[in-house]
Amino acid sequence: MNNDNSNTYNATKIYEIIRLHALWLADEGGSKADFRNADLRAVDISGADLRGADFRHAKLCGVKLRDAKLRDADFRVADLRDADFRGCDLRDADFSGADLRGADLGGADIRDANFRYADLRGANFRDADLRDAGLRDTDLRDADFRGARIDGACTDGARLNGVELEGARLIVALEAGQSDTRAPTVARVYV
């Protein structure tokens, strides 16, 4: 008996959901892609347009989403270990509480995405754009941010041991010793 509440999807069902989602995006009927609790482990849906899709609590270990359009997608509490997001549009996506250990987000556009409480240990963010991303309370140990843009990303409470920042571009606010009435001093840092 399967007690994990996940649904295994075959290729036919996956592509039908993607087709209906395309119609929904074009405002021609269809329906928004709902992959909540889906088991999509090791599926290849690279290049798919799944903007705004719902992947909450989905099992997406090893999924290939390379160059997919996933803006505003909801990945809250999803299992995304070793997922391939290279080159994806992930702007404004929500990864709160997701497990992204070992995920590859190299070259992805991740501006304004939310990763609060996500596990990003060993994730690859090389050459990614994380401007204004929410990395608060995340586990970033051993993540690779070489060449990434991290301007304005919030890392309050994040675990940063072993993070690789060579060539990363970031702007950080330095507030030590400043009162609440003064604007923080901003430093541009190129590591």
N, C-alpha and C positions, 0 to 999 in steps of 0.2 A: 504494500500500500504506500502511495506517495503522500507524505505529509508536509511537503515543502510549499504547497499552494502555488507552484509554478505551472505554466502551460507550455508544452513543447510545441513549436511551430514548424511545419514542414515548409519547403521552399515555395510551394504553390500558395499557401496561406500568407506567407511573408510578402510575396510579390503582389498579391491581391490587396493586402493592406496598404502597400506603397502606392499602388495604382489608385485606390480610393482616396488616399491622402493627397495625391497630385490633383485630383478633381476638387477636393475640398480647398486646397490652396488657391486654385484658379476660380473659386466661387462658382463651380459648376456641379454642385451636389457632392457626392462622395461623403467621406467621413474622416475626421481627424484620426491619425494613427494612434492606436492604443496598444502598447506593448507592456502594460503593467503586468508584473509577475511572469512575464514571458521567459522561456528558456531559449535564448538565441546564441548559446555558446558556440564559438568558432564559425559563425555564419559570416559570409562575405556579402555585404550590401554597400560596398564602396561606391561613392558617387551619387548615392540616393539623396533626394530632396525630402528631408523629414523635418523641416522647420516646424517647431512647436509640438513635435510628437511627444508622447508620454511613455517613458521608459522606467517609471518608478518601480523599485524593487525587482527589476528584471535581472536575469542572469546573462551577462554579456561577456563572460571570460573569453578572451582571445578573439572577440568579434572584430571584423575588418570593416571599418567605416571610412577608409581613406578618401579624402576629398569630398566627403558628404556635406550637405547643407543641413546643419543642426541648430541653427539659431533659435533661441527661446525653447529648446528641448528641455524636458524635465527628466533628469537622471537621479533624482533623490533616492538615496539608499540602494542604488543599483550596484551589482557586482561587476566591475569593469576591469578586473585584473588582466593585465597584458593586452588590453584592447588597443587597436590601431586607429588613432584619430589623426594621423599625419595629414596636414593640409586642410583640415576641416574648418568650416565656419561654425564656431561654437559661441558666438557672441550672445551674451545674456542667458546662456544655458545655466541650469541649476543642478549642481553636483553635490548638494548638501548631504553629508553623511555617506557618500558613495565610497566604494573601495576601488581605487585606481592604482594599486600597487603594480609597478612595472609597466604601466600604460605608456604608449608612445603618442605624445601630442606635439611632436616636432613640426614646426612651421605652421601650426594652427592659429587661427584668429580667435582668441579667447577673451577678448575685451569684455569687461563688465560681467563676466561669469561668476557664479557663486560656488565656492568650494568649502564652505564652512563645515567643520568637523569631518572633512574627507580625509581618507588615508591615501597619501600621494607618495609613499615611500618608494624610492627608486624610479619614479616617473621621469620621462624624458620630455622636457619643454624647450629643447634646443631650437633657437630661432623663432619661437612662438611669440605672439603679441598678447601679453597679459595686462595691458594697461587697464587700471581701475578694477582689476579682478579682486574678488573677495577671498582671500586666503586665510582668513581669521580662524584660529583654533584648528589648523590643519596639521597633519604630520607630513612634513616635507623632507624627512631625513633621506639623505643620499639622492635627492632629486637633482636633475641636470638642467640648469637654466642658461647654459652657455649661449651667448648671442641673443638671448630673449629680451624683449622690452617688458619691463616690470613697473613702469612709471605709474605711480598712484595706487599700486596694488597694496591692499591692507594685509599685513602679516601678523597682527597682534595675536599673541598667544600661540603662534605656530612653532612647531619643533623644527629647527633648522640645522641640526647636526649633519655635517658632511655634505651640505648643499654646494653644488658647483655653480659658480657665478662668473667664470671667466668670460669676458667680452659682453656681459649683460649690460643693458642700459636701464638705469632706474633713477627716479627722483624720489628722495626720501625727505620727510619732514623731521627736523631735529628740534625737539621741544624741551630738552633738558634745561631746567632753570628758568623757563619762561612762564609768565603768569597767563591766566586765561584771557586777559584782555589784549594780549599781543598776538599777532599772527606768528605762526611757527616759522623758523628759519628754514628755507628750502635749499637743499644741496643737490646738485646734479652729479651723479656718480657713474663712471664708466669703469667697470671692474676689468 
